[in-house]
Amino acid sequence: QVSLVESGGGSVQTGGSLRLSCVASVDIYFQSNMAWFRQTPGKEREGVALISIGGRDTFYADSVKGRFTISRDHANRTVDLQMNSLQSEDTAMYYCAADPRRWTILQDAFVKADFQHWGQGTQVTVSS
């Protein structure tokens, strides 16, 4: 059964750090490019970071470049998002997502938040 389970959300002060983690079921992890998205009430879901199946290629939204790092661990079937220098505008529900389509197609899907499998989300709140 397809499963994506996020953890690591919470509250942090401006300038602080959080690390989100997502465990994927074995039937999707090894076939899927993985990504993190976020959404705030009243706004569309936006792509934050994307990583290829093998972990060699990554892509970031301009708003998080240099602050966030996506990585994956094949031994544990996890995809992590290290978030540093957090700002109030990073406050959102963060979602892990997976999609087996090839990388060249997926970058467009990332922009459109059009991924095939989604987790339930974990809340991140950044306050001053």
Backbone bond lengths (Angstrom), bond angles and torsions (degrees), N, CA, C in turn:
res aa  C-N    CA-C-N  psi(-1)  N-CA   C-N-CA  omega(-1)  CA-C   N-CA-C  phi
1 Q - - - 1.454 - - 1.522 109.07 -
2 V 1.334 115.81 131.89 1.461 121.36 -179.45 1.519 109.89 -65.58
3 S 1.327 115.13 130.93 1.461 119.58 -178.16 1.520 110.44 -149.51
4 L 1.324 115.28 134.44 1.457 123.19 172.72 1.521 106.47 -131.88
5 V 1.322 116.47 121.13 1.467 120.39 -176.59 1.517 109.36 -125.57
6 E 1.333 115.00 118.20 1.458 120.99 -179.02 1.525 110.99 -92.98
7 S 1.321 115.03 154.60 1.459 121.71 173.57 1.521 108.66 -153.82
8 G 1.327 115.61 167.70 1.460 120.16 174.07 1.511 115.90 103.26
9 G 1.321 117.32 -5.66 1.452 119.00 178.27 1.516 111.31 -69.19
10 G 1.326 115.00 169.35 1.451 119.97 178.59 1.503 111.17 163.99
11 S 1.314 115.17 -163.83 1.464 121.55 -179.47 1.516 109.45 -108.56
12 V 1.322 115.48 140.14 1.455 120.93 -178.82 1.517 108.35 -149.02
13 Q 1.313 116.23 155.04 1.461 120.53 177.89 1.529 110.44 -83.28
14 T 1.303 114.67 157.19 1.457 121.09 176.57 1.529 110.55 -52.10
15 G 1.324 115.11 133.73 1.453 120.25 -177.97 1.512 114.28 90.74
16 G 1.305 117.19 -9.41 1.454 121.84 -178.52 1.515 112.86 -83.21
17 S 1.326 115.68 -175.02 1.462 122.31 -176.70 1.515 110.98 -131.09
18 L 1.331 114.69 152.24 1.455 122.70 171.91 1.521 107.76 -143.62
19 R 1.320 114.89 153.23 1.462 119.97 175.44 1.523 108.32 -124.41
20 L 1.304 116.33 117.88 1.459 122.23 176.35 1.524 109.18 -93.80
21 S 1.319 115.03 147.25 1.460 120.07 178.26 1.520 109.63 -133.89
22 C 1.312 116.02 147.05 1.461 122.19 179.57 1.525 108.57 -134.67
23 V 1.318 115.62 124.49 1.466 120.51 175.64 1.521 108.58 -100.53
24 A 1.318 115.82 127.46 1.462 120.78 -179.09 1.527 110.75 -108.13
25 S 1.310 115.56 146.00 1.463 119.52 176.55 1.524 109.87 -66.91
26 V 1.316 114.80 154.88 1.463 120.26 -172.97 1.525 111.89 -64.56
27 D 1.318 117.57 -25.44 1.461 118.93 -176.79 1.519 113.24 -74.86
28 I 1.334 118.48 -12.64 1.458 119.12 178.27 1.519 113.31 -120.55
29 Y 1.308 117.95 -27.36 1.466 119.48 -171.17 1.520 112.03 -57.92
30 F 1.341 118.03 -50.61 1.459 120.55 -170.84 1.533 113.18 -78.89
31 Q 1.339 116.74 -6.55 1.464 119.69 177.78 1.520 112.74 -108.59
32 S 1.343 116.50 -0.92 1.463 118.39 -167.27 1.516 114.60 -120.20
33 N 1.326 113.93 140.18 1.446 119.77 160.45 1.528 106.51 -71.86
34 M 1.311 116.28 147.78 1.463 120.21 -173.95 1.522 110.25 -123.87
35 A 1.316 115.93 152.86 1.456 118.97 -177.72 1.520 111.06 -151.56
36 W 1.310 114.19 162.64 1.455 123.01 170.09 1.519 108.30 -117.14
37 F 1.313 114.30 136.55 1.457 122.54 175.59 1.516 108.33 -125.18
38 R 1.315 116.88 166.68 1.450 120.47 174.19 1.518 109.98 -144.40
39 Q 1.336 113.33 157.51 1.462 118.85 -177.95 1.513 110.01 -151.20
40 T 1.323 115.52 136.91 1.456 121.95 173.28 1.523 107.99 -114.16
41 P 1.327 117.40 155.66 1.467 120.36 -177.83 1.522 112.22 -55.11
42 G 1.316 116.14 131.95 1.456 121.10 177.57 1.517 114.72 84.59
43 K 1.327 116.30 -2.51 1.463 119.81 179.91 1.523 110.61 -119.60
44 E 1.314 114.67 158.28 1.454 119.47 177.86 1.532 110.42 -75.12
45 R 1.326 114.76 154.19 1.447 119.71 177.08 1.533 109.49 -67.86
46 E 1.319 116.80 136.96 1.457 119.88 -178.30 1.520 111.03 -124.82
47 G 1.324 115.11 145.63 1.447 120.27 177.69 1.513 110.92 -73.87
48 V 1.319 116.07 137.97 1.455 122.55 179.54 1.520 110.42 -107.03
49 A 1.336 116.59 -54.05 1.461 120.84 -177.51 1.517 109.44 -152.57
50 L 1.320 114.78 149.04 1.472 122.51 -175.41 1.516 108.72 -135.65
51 I 1.338 116.62 141.09 1.465 120.76 178.54 1.517 108.92 -137.27
52 S 1.321 115.04 140.60 1.456 120.44 -176.93 1.527 111.19 -75.54
53 I 1.328 115.77 170.33 1.464 121.50 -177.06 1.516 111.44 -55.02
54 G 1.304 117.24 -46.00 1.455 120.85 -177.91 1.521 114.14 -83.01
55 G 1.321 115.77 -11.07 1.461 119.63 179.10 1.513 115.01 89.08
56 R 1.333 117.08 -0.75 1.462 119.40 -175.69 1.521 112.22 -78.13
57 D 1.312 117.12 -34.38 1.461 121.10 -176.37 1.518 110.87 -106.56
58 T 1.319 115.18 138.34 1.456 121.10 176.36 1.519 109.89 -135.48
59 F 1.315 114.56 161.05 1.468 120.93 179.02 1.518 106.88 -148.51
60 Y 1.335 115.47 139.02 1.458 120.04 -177.09 1.529 111.12 -129.37
61 A 1.308 114.96 148.39 1.456 119.82 169.48 1.527 108.08 -66.80
62 D 1.310 116.30 146.36 1.462 120.65 -178.63 1.527 111.44 -56.86
63 S 1.302 116.98 -34.07 1.465 121.20 -175.32 1.526 113.51 -67.89
64 V 1.333 117.80 -16.80 1.466 119.74 -177.07 1.522 113.06 -119.08
65 K 1.311 117.92 -3.48 1.469 120.99 -179.56 1.515 111.44 -56.51
66 G 1.318 115.62 132.79 1.457 120.79 179.95 1.512 113.78 85.74
67 R 1.344 116.71 -11.54 1.476 120.06 -179.88 1.531 111.75 -114.51
68 F 1.320 117.05 -35.47 1.462 122.11 -177.20 1.524 109.63 -109.05
69 T 1.341 115.12 147.46 1.459 121.07 176.82 1.521 109.26 -135.02
70 I 1.323 116.24 127.02 1.461 120.91 176.88 1.529 108.93 -100.89
71 S 1.324 116.21 142.04 1.466 120.68 178.90 1.519 108.39 -149.86
72 R 1.329 115.71 162.41 1.464 118.96 177.34 1.517 109.85 -138.07
73 D 1.321 114.66 149.26 1.462 123.30 -177.19 1.526 107.60 -123.55
74 H 1.319 115.33 107.07 1.465 118.85 -175.72 1.527 112.23 -67.34
75 A 1.306 117.63 -31.21 1.471 120.34 -177.87 1.522 110.97 -64.57
76 N 1.327 116.64 -34.83 1.460 120.55 -177.29 1.522 113.10 -107.12
77 R 1.323 117.30 -0.27 1.467 123.05 -178.51 1.530 110.89 56.37
78 T 1.312 115.58 44.91 1.459 119.81 -179.07 1.528 111.57 -119.52
79 V 1.305 114.10 153.15 1.460 122.93 172.08 1.520 106.99 -127.03
80 D 1.305 116.86 122.06 1.458 121.57 -176.83 1.525 111.15 -108.99
81 L 1.308 114.85 154.00 1.460 121.85 173.19 1.523 107.55 -129.08
82 Q 1.312 116.08 106.57 1.464 121.55 175.72 1.517 107.97 -85.93
83 M 1.318 116.09 121.67 1.458 121.35 -176.83 1.516 109.59 -117.22
84 N 1.315 116.25 116.01 1.458 122.74 179.69 1.525 110.62 -114.90
85 S 1.309 115.94 163.20 1.477 122.08 178.74 1.521 110.64 49.89
86 L 1.296 116.01 48.52 1.459 120.39 -176.23 1.524 111.72 -65.39
87 Q 1.323 114.56 143.33 1.455 122.35 -178.71 1.528 108.66 -123.23
88 S 1.309 116.13 163.48 1.458 119.82 -178.13 1.531 111.81 -58.53
89 E 1.316 116.82 -33.23 1.468 119.72 -179.46 1.527 113.08 -72.11
90 D 1.334 117.59 -6.11 1.457 121.04 174.01 1.529 111.69 -83.91
91 T 1.309 117.17 -8.54 1.462 121.25 177.64 1.519 110.05 -60.68
92 A 1.333 116.34 124.00 1.460 121.06 -177.02 1.517 109.63 -177.88
93 M 1.320 115.44 170.00 1.453 121.06 166.45 1.528 106.16 -85.79
94 Y 1.314 116.45 128.14 1.451 121.19 -178.32 1.540 109.70 -105.61
95 Y 1.322 114.95 132.92 1.458 121.52 -176.72 1.522 110.82 -120.19
96 C 1.312 115.23 138.75 1.449 122.62 171.53 1.536 107.70 -91.84
97 A 1.327 116.21 143.06 1.455 119.72 -179.10 1.521 110.28 -143.39
98 A 1.326 115.17 155.48 1.460 121.38 -179.10 1.515 109.95 -137.31
99 D 1.323 115.83 146.71 1.457 120.22 179.85 1.526 108.84 -155.91
100 P 1.332 117.78 129.73 1.467 120.78 -176.90 1.529 115.18 -86.11
101 R 1.329 118.03 -4.15 1.461 118.88 -177.65 1.511 110.83 -66.65
102 R 1.302 116.53 160.22 1.462 119.00 -172.73 1.529 111.80 -69.94
103 W 1.296 114.25 156.00 1.451 123.70 -170.73 1.535 113.14 -53.99
104 T 1.306 116.89 -43.10 1.464 120.37 -175.82 1.525 111.93 -64.87
105 I 1.311 117.18 -30.50 1.467 121.19 176.39 1.518 110.31 -80.09
106 L 1.294 116.10 -34.80 1.450 120.86 -171.03 1.517 114.05 -69.79
107 Q 1.308 117.48 -25.99 1.459 117.95 179.85 1.521 110.77 -64.71
108 D 1.324 116.58 -35.53 1.457 120.46 175.47 1.525 110.08 -69.92
109 A 1.342 116.56 -40.37 1.462 120.76 178.10 1.526 110.92 -64.20
110 F 1.307 116.21 -32.31 1.462 121.55 178.05 1.527 110.28 -63.40
111 V 1.304 116.06 -45.53 1.466 120.80 179.73 1.535 110.66 -63.41
112 K 1.328 115.61 -35.53 1.468 120.42 -177.67 1.529 112.53 -90.90
113 A 1.338 118.26 0.20 1.472 122.49 -176.03 1.518 110.84 54.95
114 D 1.307 115.96 43.01 1.459 122.77 -175.59 1.528 109.79 -111.96
115 F 1.326 116.89 67.59 1.448 123.10 179.07 1.528 110.10 -103.22
116 Q 1.325 116.48 157.29 1.461 120.59 -173.08 1.530 114.25 -81.37
117 H 1.311 118.37 -33.81 1.466 120.89 -174.75 1.517 109.84 -128.45
118 W 1.332 114.65 139.32 1.463 120.04 -174.68 1.521 111.61 -134.38
119 G 1.338 114.82 147.38 1.444 120.25 170.65 1.520 110.67 -87.58
120 Q 1.334 115.73 -177.65 1.463 121.34 -177.42 1.518 113.31 -84.58
121 G 1.317 117.12 -18.88 1.448 120.66 177.22 1.515 113.47 100.79
122 T 1.328 114.91 155.15 1.464 122.34 174.49 1.521 107.82 -139.67
123 Q 1.329 115.73 135.17 1.462 121.10 -173.12 1.524 111.33 -83.80
124 V 1.324 114.96 134.95 1.462 122.26 173.22 1.524 107.57 -120.94
125 T 1.323 115.69 126.45 1.465 121.22 179.75 1.517 108.71 -125.91
126 V 1.334 115.61 123.79 1.459 121.90 -179.88 1.519 108.05 -115.54
127 S 1.320 116.13 123.75 1.457 119.80 -177.21 1.526 110.16 -132.96
128 S 1.316 114.52 155.77 1.475 119.26 -179.30 1.512 110.84 -88.48
